[in-house]
């Protein structure tokens, strides 16, 4: 899966359902992804939106996601 600024968070989480547990480590505020309200909120969010939410540069978010995925798959 190609992950870039426009990648929808729902697509990523569909491909990697374990990822919300790891994203909390990136920023505690992302724990909301595991709640019913959070699941509704993310329907239209992409990586750029997540970046703004946690106040991290988009490239950092993308790199952290890729790192988490690589580590989980090894």
mmCIF file as gemmi writes it, N, C-alpha and C atoms, coordinates in Angstrom:
data_model
loop_
_atom_site.group_PDB
_atom_site.id
_atom_site.type_symbol
_atom_site.label_atom_id
_atom_site.label_alt_id
_atom_site.label_comp_id
_atom_site.label_asym_id
_atom_site.label_entity_id
_atom_site.label_seq_id
_atom_site.pdbx_PDB_ins_code
_atom_site.Cartn_x
_atom_site.Cartn_y
_atom_site.Cartn_z
_atom_site.occupancy
_atom_site.B_iso_or_equiv
_atom_site.pdbx_formal_charge
_atom_site.auth_seq_id
_atom_site.auth_asym_id
_atom_site.pdbx_PDB_model_num
ATOM 1 N N . UNK Axp A 1 ? 0.845 -1.18 0 1 0 ? 1 A 1
ATOM 2 C CA . UNK Axp A 1 ? 0 0 0 1 0 ? 1 A 1
ATOM 3 C C . UNK Axp A 1 ? 0.887 1.24 0 1 0 ? 1 A 1
ATOM 4 N N . UNK Axp A 2 ? 0.582 2.149 -0.867 1 0 ? 2 A 1
ATOM 5 C CA . UNK Axp A 2 ? 1.295 3.433 -0.937 1 0 ? 2 A 1
ATOM 6 C C . UNK Axp A 2 ? 0.725 4.351 0.134 1 0 ? 2 A 1
ATOM 7 N N . UNK Axp A 3 ? 1.572 4.861 0.997 1 0 ? 3 A 1
ATOM 8 C CA . UNK Axp A 3 ? 1.143 5.784 2.04 1 0 ? 3 A 1
ATOM 9 C C . UNK Axp A 3 ? 1.733 7.151 1.732 1 0 ? 3 A 1
ATOM 10 N N . UNK Axp A 4 ? 0.836 8.114 1.549 1 0 ? 4 A 1
ATOM 11 C CA . UNK Axp A 4 ? 1.25 9.495 1.311 1 0 ? 4 A 1
ATOM 12 C C . UNK Axp A 4 ? 0.26 10.428 1.996 1 0 ? 4 A 1
ATOM 13 N N . UNK Axp A 5 ? 0.4 11.705 1.796 1 0 ? 5 A 1
ATOM 14 C CA . UNK Axp A 5 ? -0.436 12.699 2.473 1 0 ? 5 A 1
ATOM 15 C C . UNK Axp A 5 ? -1.921 12.517 2.203 1 0 ? 5 A 1
ATOM 16 N N . UNK Axp A 6 ? -2.252 11.986 1.034 1 0 ? 6 A 1
ATOM 17 C CA . UNK Axp A 6 ? -3.655 11.849 0.645 1 0 ? 6 A 1
ATOM 18 C C . UNK Axp A 6 ? -4.26 10.493 0.983 1 0 ? 6 A 1
ATOM 19 N N . UNK Axp A 7 ? -3.463 9.585 1.524 1 0 ? 7 A 1
ATOM 20 C CA . UNK Axp A 7 ? -3.961 8.263 1.868 1 0 ? 7 A 1
ATOM 21 C C . UNK Axp A 7 ? -4.982 8.372 2.994 1 0 ? 7 A 1
ATOM 22 N N . UNK Axp A 8 ? -6.131 7.767 2.776 1 0 ? 8 A 1
ATOM 23 C CA . UNK Axp A 8 ? -7.199 7.79 3.777 1 0 ? 8 A 1
ATOM 24 C C . UNK Axp A 8 ? -6.832 6.899 4.961 1 0 ? 8 A 1
ATOM 25 N N . UNK Axp A 9 ? -7.062 7.406 6.144 1 0 ? 9 A 1
ATOM 26 C CA . UNK Axp A 9 ? -6.754 6.652 7.347 1 0 ? 9 A 1
ATOM 27 C C . UNK Axp A 9 ? -7.582 5.366 7.417 1 0 ? 9 A 1
ATOM 28 N N . UNK Axp A 10 ? -8.811 5.418 6.962 1 0 ? 10 A 1
ATOM 29 C CA . UNK Axp A 10 ? -9.644 4.214 6.975 1 0 ? 10 A 1
ATOM 30 C C . UNK Axp A 10 ? -9.05 3.118 6.098 1 0 ? 10 A 1
ATOM 31 N N . UNK Axp A 11 ? -8.445 3.494 4.976 1 0 ? 11 A 1
ATOM 32 C CA . UNK Axp A 11 ? -7.81 2.501 4.099 1 0 ? 11 A 1
ATOM 33 C C . UNK Axp A 11 ? -6.614 1.849 4.788 1 0 ? 11 A 1
ATOM 34 N N . UNK Axp A 12 ? -5.841 2.667 5.48 1 0 ? 12 A 1
ATOM 35 C CA . UNK Axp A 12 ? -4.67 2.147 6.19 1 0 ? 12 A 1
ATOM 36 C C . UNK Axp A 12 ? -5.112 1.199 7.301 1 0 ? 12 A 1
ATOM 37 N N . UNK Axp A 13 ? -6.121 1.601 8.055 1 0 ? 13 A 1
ATOM 38 C CA . UNK Axp A 13 ? -6.576 0.782 9.173 1 0 ? 13 A 1
ATOM 39 C C . UNK Axp A 13 ? -7.271 -0.492 8.699 1 0 ? 13 A 1
ATOM 40 N N . UNK Axp A 14 ? -7.85 -0.452 7.529 1 0 ? 14 A 1
ATOM 41 C CA . UNK Axp A 14 ? -8.453 -1.661 6.963 1 0 ? 14 A 1
ATOM 42 C C . UNK Axp A 14 ? -7.351 -2.665 6.61 1 0 ? 14 A 1
ATOM 43 N N . UNK Axp A 15 ? -6.258 -2.155 6.074 1 0 ? 15 A 1
ATOM 44 C CA . UNK Axp A 15 ? -5.121 -3.002 5.686 1 0 ? 15 A 1
ATOM 45 C C . UNK Axp A 15 ? -4.33 -3.487 6.909 1 0 ? 15 A 1
ATOM 46 N N . UNK Axp A 16 ? -4.236 -2.623 7.915 1 0 ? 16 A 1
ATOM 47 C CA . UNK Axp A 16 ? -3.446 -2.917 9.111 1 0 ? 16 A 1
ATOM 48 C C . UNK Axp A 16 ? -4.31 -2.686 10.357 1 0 ? 16 A 1
ATOM 49 N N . UNK Axp A 17 ? -5.216 -3.605 10.674 1 0 ? 17 A 1
ATOM 50 C CA . UNK Axp A 17 ? -6.165 -3.389 11.776 1 0 ? 17 A 1
ATOM 51 C C . UNK Axp A 17 ? -5.521 -3.273 13.157 1 0 ? 17 A 1
ATOM 52 N N . UNK Axp A 18 ? -4.286 -3.68 13.311 1 0 ? 18 A 1
ATOM 53 C CA . UNK Axp A 18 ? -3.572 -3.589 14.578 1 0 ? 18 A 1
ATOM 54 C C . UNK Axp A 18 ? -2.981 -2.202 14.806 1 0 ? 18 A 1
ATOM 55 N N . UNK Axp A 19 ? -3.002 -1.358 13.8 1 0 ? 19 A 1
ATOM 56 C CA . UNK Axp A 19 ? -2.307 -0.073 13.844 1 0 ? 19 A 1
ATOM 57 C C . UNK Axp A 19 ? -2.815 0.914 14.897 1 0 ? 19 A 1
ATOM 58 N N . UNK Axp A 20 ? -4.102 0.971 15.228 1 0 ? 20 A 1
ATOM 59 C CA . UNK Axp A 20 ? -4.521 1.941 16.261 1 0 ? 20 A 1
ATOM 60 C C . UNK Axp A 20 ? -3.767 1.78 17.578 1 0 ? 20 A 1
ATOM 61 N N . UNK Axp A 21 ? -3.452 0.536 17.952 1 0 ? 21 A 1
ATOM 62 C CA . UNK Axp A 21 ? -2.698 0.323 19.193 1 0 ? 21 A 1
ATOM 63 C C . UNK Axp A 21 ? -1.301 0.932 19.102 1 0 ? 21 A 1
ATOM 64 N N . UNK Axp A 22 ? -0.721 0.917 17.927 1 0 ? 22 A 1
ATOM 65 C CA . UNK Axp A 22 ? 0.617 1.488 17.732 1 0 ? 22 A 1
ATOM 66 C C . UNK Axp A 22 ? 0.562 3.01 17.601 1 0 ? 22 A 1
ATOM 67 N N . UNK Axp A 23 ? -0.493 3.523 16.994 1 0 ? 23 A 1
ATOM 68 C CA . UNK Axp A 23 ? -0.596 4.966 16.791 1 0 ? 23 A 1
ATOM 69 C C . UNK Axp A 23 ? -0.697 5.714 18.113 1 0 ? 23 A 1
ATOM 70 N N . UNK Axp A 24 ? -1.26 5.082 19.118 1 0 ? 24 A 1
ATOM 71 C CA . UNK Axp A 24 ? -1.344 5.709 20.438 1 0 ? 24 A 1
ATOM 72 C C . UNK Axp A 24 ? 0.053 6.014 20.963 1 0 ? 24 A 1
ATOM 73 N N . UNK Axp A 25 ? 1.024 5.188 20.6 1 0 ? 25 A 1
ATOM 74 C CA . UNK Axp A 25 ? 2.402 5.421 21.015 1 0 ? 25 A 1
ATOM 75 C C . UNK Axp A 25 ? 2.987 6.657 20.345 1 0 ? 25 A 1
ATOM 76 N N . UNK Axp A 26 ? 2.501 6.96 19.148 1 0 ? 26 A 1
ATOM 77 C CA . UNK Axp A 26 ? 2.941 8.154 18.423 1 0 ? 26 A 1
ATOM 78 C C . UNK Axp A 26 ? 2.421 9.407 19.121 1 0 ? 26 A 1
ATOM 79 N N . UNK Axp A 27 ? 1.148 9.368 19.485 1 0 ? 27 A 1
ATOM 80 C CA . UNK Axp A 27 ? 0.527 10.478 20.201 1 0 ? 27 A 1
ATOM 81 C C . UNK Axp A 27 ? -0.696 9.945 20.924 1 0 ? 27 A 1
ATOM 82 N N . UNK Axp A 28 ? -0.779 10.171 22.201 1 0 ? 28 A 1
ATOM 83 C CA . UNK Axp A 28 ? -1.876 9.662 23.013 1 0 ? 28 A 1
ATOM 84 C C . UNK Axp A 28 ? -3.249 10.091 22.533 1 0 ? 28 A 1
ATOM 85 N N . UNK Axp A 29 ? -3.321 11.25 21.879 1 0 ? 29 A 1
ATOM 86 C CA . UNK Axp A 29 ? -4.613 11.732 21.376 1 0 ? 29 A 1
ATOM 87 C C . UNK Axp A 29 ? -5.196 10.811 20.309 1 0 ? 29 A 1
ATOM 88 N N . UNK Axp A 30 ? -4.342 9.995 19.694 1 0 ? 30 A 1
ATOM 89 C CA . UNK Axp A 30 ? -4.826 9.094 18.656 1 0 ? 30 A 1
ATOM 90 C C . UNK Axp A 30 ? -5.548 7.877 19.243 1 0 ? 30 A 1
ATOM 91 N N . UNK Axp A 31 ? -5.595 7.788 20.557 1 0 ? 31 A 1
ATOM 92 C CA . UNK Axp A 31 ? -6.376 6.746 21.205 1 0 ? 31 A 1
ATOM 93 C C . UNK Axp A 31 ? -7.848 6.843 20.851 1 0 ? 31 A 1
ATOM 94 N N . UNK Axp A 32 ? -8.253 8.035 20.418 1 0 ? 32 A 1
ATOM 95 C CA . UNK Axp A 32 ? -9.644 8.249 20.011 1 0 ? 32 A 1
ATOM 96 C C . UNK Axp A 32 ? -10.03 7.348 18.834 1 0 ? 32 A 1
ATOM 97 N N . UNK Axp A 33 ? -9.049 6.869 18.072 1 0 ? 33 A 1
ATOM 98 C CA . UNK Axp A 33 ? -9.331 6.013 16.916 1 0 ? 33 A 1
ATOM 99 C C . UNK Axp A 33 ? -9.996 4.706 17.317 1 0 ? 33 A 1
ATOM 100 N N . UNK Axp A 34 ? -9.848 4.333 18.568 1 0 ? 34 A 1
ATOM 101 C CA . UNK Axp A 34 ? -10.393 3.065 19.031 1 0 ? 34 A 1
ATOM 102 C C . UNK Axp A 34 ? -11.81 3.211 19.596 1 0 ? 34 A 1
ATOM 103 N N . UNK Axp A 35 ? -12.325 4.433 19.628 1 0 ? 35 A 1
ATOM 104 C CA . UNK Axp A 35 ? -13.661 4.682 20.166 1 0 ? 35 A 1
ATOM 105 C C . UNK Axp A 35 ? -14.676 4.769 19.028 1 0 ? 35 A 1
ATOM 106 N N . UNK Axp A 36 ? -15.944 4.55 19.326 1 0 ? 36 A 1
ATOM 107 C CA . UNK Axp A 36 ? -16.971 4.671 18.284 1 0 ? 36 A 1
ATOM 108 C C . UNK Axp A 36 ? -17.002 6.06 17.643 1 0 ? 36 A 1
ATOM 109 N N . UNK Axp A 37 ? -16.853 7.095 18.448 1 0 ? 37 A 1
ATOM 110 C CA . UNK Axp A 37 ? -16.841 8.456 17.912 1 0 ? 37 A 1
ATOM 111 C C . UNK Axp A 37 ? -15.634 8.662 17.011 1 0 ? 37 A 1
ATOM 112 N N . UNK Axp A 38 ? -14.488 8.159 17.442 1 0 ? 38 A 1
ATOM 113 C CA . UNK Axp A 38 ? -13.269 8.274 16.646 1 0 ? 38 A 1
ATOM 114 C C . UNK Axp A 38 ? -13.399 7.572 15.313 1 0 ? 38 A 1
ATOM 115 N N . UNK Axp A 39 ? -14.034 6.41 15.318 1 0 ? 39 A 1
ATOM 116 C CA . UNK Axp A 39 ? -14.221 5.671 14.073 1 0 ? 39 A 1
ATOM 117 C C . UNK Axp A 39 ? -15.086 6.45 13.096 1 0 ? 39 A 1
ATOM 118 N N . UNK Axp A 40 ? -16.049 7.208 13.608 1 0 ? 40 A 1
ATOM 119 C CA . UNK Axp A 40 ? -16.868 8.047 12.726 1 0 ? 40 A 1
ATOM 120 C C . UNK Axp A 40 ? -16.069 9.246 12.226 1 0 ? 40 A 1
ATOM 121 N N . UNK Axp A 41 ? -15.24 9.809 13.105 1 0 ? 41 A 1
ATOM 122 C CA . UNK Axp A 41 ? -14.457 10.995 12.746 1 0 ? 41 A 1
ATOM 123 C C . UNK Axp A 41 ? -13.452 10.713 11.637 1 0 ? 41 A 1
ATOM 124 N N . UNK Axp A 42 ? -12.868 9.524 11.613 1 0 ? 42 A 1
ATOM 125 C CA . UNK Axp A 42 ? -11.779 9.254 10.681 1 0 ? 42 A 1
ATOM 126 C C . UNK Axp A 42 ? -12.237 8.881 9.279 1 0 ? 42 A 1
ATOM 127 N N . UNK Axp A 43 ? -13.532 8.762 9.071 1 0 ? 43 A 1
ATOM 128 C CA . UNK Axp A 43 ? -14.013 8.324 7.758 1 0 ? 43 A 1
ATOM 129 C C . UNK Axp A 43 ? -13.473 9.171 6.619 1 0 ? 43 A 1
ATOM 130 N N . UNK Axp A 44 ? -13.291 10.446 6.847 1 0 ? 44 A 1
ATOM 131 C CA . UNK Axp A 44 ? -12.81 11.326 5.788 1 0 ? 44 A 1
ATOM 132 C C . UNK Axp A 44 ? -11.407 11.862 6.026 1 0 ? 44 A 1
ATOM 133 N N . UNK Axp A 45 ? -10.743 11.377 7.065 1 0 ? 45 A 1
ATOM 134 C CA . UNK Axp A 45 ? -9.406 11.879 7.379 1 0 ? 45 A 1
ATOM 135 C C . UNK Axp A 45 ? -8.342 11.19 6.537 1 0 ? 45 A 1
ATOM 136 N N . UNK Axp A 46 ? -7.362 11.978 6.112 1 0 ? 46 A 1
ATOM 137 C CA . UNK Axp A 46 ? -6.199 11.422 5.434 1 0 ? 46 A 1
ATOM 138 C C . UNK Axp A 46 ? -4.966 11.709 6.299 1 0 ? 46 A 1
ATOM 139 N N . UNK Axp A 47 ? -3.82 11.316 5.819 1 0 ? 47 A 1
ATOM 140 C CA . UNK Axp A 47 ? -2.587 11.499 6.594 1 0 ? 47 A 1
ATOM 141 C C . UNK Axp A 47 ? -2.321 12.973 6.875 1 0 ? 47 A 1
ATOM 142 N N . UNK Axp A 48 ? -2.621 13.835 5.941 1 0 ? 48 A 1
ATOM 143 C CA . UNK Axp A 48 ? -2.425 15.273 6.157 1 0 ? 48 A 1
ATOM 144 C C . UNK Axp A 48 ? -3.276 15.759 7.327 1 0 ? 48 A 1
ATOM 145 N N . UNK Axp A 49 ? -4.504 15.256 7.443 1 0 ? 49 A 1
ATOM 146 C CA . UNK Axp A 49 ? -5.379 15.632 8.551 1 0 ? 49 A 1
ATOM 147 C C . UNK Axp A 49 ? -4.832 15.126 9.879 1 0 ? 49 A 1
ATOM 148 N N . UNK Axp A 50 ? -4.331 13.905 9.889 1 0 ? 50 A 1
ATOM 149 C CA . UNK Axp A 50 ? -3.745 13.335 11.105 1 0 ? 50 A 1
ATOM 150 C C . UNK Axp A 50 ? -2.536 14.166 11.522 1 0 ? 50 A 1
ATOM 151 N N . UNK Axp A 51 ? -1.736 14.549 10.551 1 0 ? 51 A 1
ATOM 152 C CA . UNK Axp A 51 ? -0.55 15.357 10.813 1 0 ? 51 A 1
ATOM 153 C C . UNK Axp A 51 ? -0.923 16.659 11.522 1 0 ? 51 A 1
ATOM 154 N N . UNK Axp A 52 ? -1.967 17.295 11.044 1 0 ? 52 A 1
ATOM 155 C CA . UNK Axp A 52 ? -2.424 18.542 11.678 1 0 ? 52 A 1
ATOM 156 C C . UNK Axp A 52 ? -2.937 18.27 13.09 1 0 ? 52 A 1
ATOM 157 N N . UNK Axp A 53 ? -3.643 17.164 13.252 1 0 ? 53 A 1
ATOM 158 C CA . UNK Axp A 53 ? -4.249 16.816 14.54 1 0 ? 53 A 1
ATOM 159 C C . UNK Axp A 53 ? -3.18 16.617 15.617 1 0 ? 53 A 1
ATOM 160 N N . UNK Axp A 54 ? -2.091 15.952 15.265 1 0 ? 54 A 1
ATOM 161 C CA . UNK Axp A 54 ? -1.038 15.664 16.252 1 0 ? 54 A 1
ATOM 162 C C . UNK Axp A 54 ? 0.108 16.669 16.203 1 0 ? 54 A 1
ATOM 163 N N . UNK Axp A 55 ? 0.007 17.613 15.277 1 0 ? 55 A 1
ATOM 164 C CA . UNK Axp A 55 ? 1.005 18.678 15.151 1 0 ? 55 A 1
ATOM 165 C C . UNK Axp A 55 ? 2.403 18.127 14.858 1 0 ? 55 A 1
ATOM 166 N N . UNK Axp A 56 ? 2.45 17.122 13.962 1 0 ? 56 A 1
ATOM 167 C CA . UNK Axp A 56 ? 3.705 16.563 13.456 1 0 ? 56 A 1
ATOM 168 C C . UNK Axp A 56 ? 3.763 16.832 11.967 1 0 ? 56 A 1
ATOM 169 N N . UNK Axp A 57 ? 4.957 17.036 11.412 1 0 ? 57 A 1
ATOM 170 C CA . UNK Axp A 57 ? 5.067 17.174 9.954 1 0 ? 57 A 1
ATOM 171 C C . UNK Axp A 57 ? 4.561 15.905 9.259 1 0 ? 57 A 1
ATOM 172 N N . UNK Axp A 58 ? 3.932 16.089 8.111 1 0 ? 58 A 1
ATOM 173 C CA . UNK Axp A 58 ? 3.365 14.962 7.36 1 0 ? 58 A 1
ATOM 174 C C . UNK Axp A 58 ? 4.401 13.867 7.111 1 0 ? 58 A 1
ATOM 175 N N . UNK Axp A 59 ? 5.599 14.251 6.714 1 0 ? 59 A 1
ATOM 176 C CA . UNK Axp A 59 ? 6.638 13.25 6.437 1 0 ? 59 A 1
ATOM 177 C C . UNK Axp A 59 ? 6.976 12.433 7.677 1 0 ? 59 A 1
ATOM 178 N N . UNK Axp A 60 ? 6.952 13.063 8.848 1 0 ? 60 A 1
ATOM 179 C CA . UNK Axp A 60 ? 7.222 12.327 10.086 1 0 ? 60 A 1
ATOM 180 C C . UNK Axp A 60 ? 6.133 11.297 10.349 1 0 ? 60 A 1
ATOM 181 N N . UNK Axp A 61 ? 4.882 11.69 10.141 1 0 ? 61 A 1
ATOM 182 C CA . UNK Axp A 61 ? 3.764 10.762 10.343 1 0 ? 61 A 1
ATOM 183 C C . UNK Axp A 61 ? 3.883 9.593 9.368 1 0 ? 61 A 1
ATOM 184 N N . UNK Axp A 62 ? 4.148 9.905 8.111 1 0 ? 62 A 1
ATOM 185 C CA . UNK Axp A 62 ? 4.28 8.86 7.085 1 0 ? 62 A 1
ATOM 186 C C . UNK Axp A 62 ? 5.435 7.925 7.429 1 0 ? 62 A 1
ATOM 187 N N . UNK Axp A 63 ? 6.571 8.487 7.795 1 0 ? 63 A 1
ATOM 188 C CA . UNK Axp A 63 ? 7.734 7.665 8.14 1 0 ? 63 A 1
ATOM 189 C C . UNK Axp A 63 ? 7.471 6.795 9.365 1 0 ? 63 A 1
ATOM 190 N N . UNK Axp A 64 ? 6.788 7.345 10.354 1 0 ? 64 A 1
ATOM 191 C CA . UNK Axp A 64 ? 6.468 6.558 11.555 1 0 ? 64 A 1
ATOM 192 C C . UNK Axp A 64 ? 5.511 5.415 11.208 1 0 ? 64 A 1
ATOM 193 N N . UNK Axp A 65 ? 4.525 5.688 10.366 1 0 ? 65 A 1
ATOM 194 C CA . UNK Axp A 65 ? 3.603 4.629 9.936 1 0 ? 65 A 1
ATOM 195 C C . UNK Axp A 65 ? 4.349 3.517 9.219 1 0 ? 65 A 1
ATOM 196 N N . UNK Axp A 66 ? 5.199 3.897 8.297 1 0 ? 66 A 1
ATOM 197 C CA . UNK Axp A 66 ? 5.962 2.9 7.54 1 0 ? 66 A 1
ATOM 198 C C . UNK Axp A 66 ? 6.869 2.084 8.465 1 0 ? 66 A 1
ATOM 199 N N . UNK Axp A 67 ? 7.464 2.762 9.436 1 0 ? 67 A 1
ATOM 200 C CA . UNK Axp A 67 ? 8.339 2.077 10.394 1 0 ? 67 A 1
ATOM 201 C C . UNK Axp A 67 ? 7.534 1.079 11.223 1 0 ? 67 A 1
ATOM 202 N N . UNK Axp A 68 ? 6.37 1.494 11.708 1 0 ? 68 A 1
ATOM 203 C CA . UNK Axp A 68 ? 5.513 0.603 12.494 1 0 ? 68 A 1
ATOM 204 C C . UNK Axp A 68 ? 5.097 -0.623 11.691 1 0 ? 68 A 1
ATOM 205 N N . UNK Axp A 69 ? 4.746 -0.402 10.444 1 0 ? 69 A 1
ATOM 206 C CA . UNK Axp A 69 ? 4.317 -1.498 9.571 1 0 ? 69 A 1
ATOM 207 C C . UNK Axp A 69 ? 5.471 -2.464 9.313 1 0 ? 69 A 1
ATOM 208 N N . UNK Axp A 70 ? 6.646 -1.908 9.019 1 0 ? 70 A 1
ATOM 209 C CA . UNK Axp A 70 ? 7.82 -2.744 8.755 1 0 ? 70 A 1
ATOM 210 C C . UNK Axp A 70 ? 8.176 -3.563 9.998 1 0 ? 70 A 1
ATOM 211 N N . UNK Axp A 71 ? 8.193 -2.921 11.157 1 0 ? 71 A 1
ATOM 212 C CA . UNK Axp A 71 ? 8.548 -3.638 12.389 1 0 ? 71 A 1
ATOM 213 C C . UNK Axp A 71 ? 7.528 -4.716 12.725 1 0 ? 71 A 1
ATOM 214 N N . UNK Axp A 72 ? 6.272 -4.437 12.458 1 0 ? 72 A 1
ATOM 215 C CA . UNK Axp A 72 ? 5.219 -5.404 12.772 1 0 ? 72 A 1
ATOM 216 C C . UNK Axp A 72 ? 5.295 -6.611 11.844 1 0 ? 72 A 1
ATOM 217 N N . UNK Axp A 73 ? 5.695 -6.377 10.608 1 0 ? 73 A 1
ATOM 218 C CA . UNK Axp A 73 ? 5.753 -7.455 9.613 1 0 ? 73 A 1
ATOM 219 C C . UNK Axp A 73 ? 7.044 -8.269 9.681 1 0 ? 73 A 1
ATOM 220 N N . UNK Axp A 74 ? 7.994 -7.833 10.486 1 0 ? 74 A 1
ATOM 221 C CA . UNK Axp A 74 ? 9.264 -8.585 10.528 1 0 ? 74 A 1
ATOM 222 C C . UNK Axp A 74 ? 9.315 -9.556 11.678 1 0 ? 74 A 1
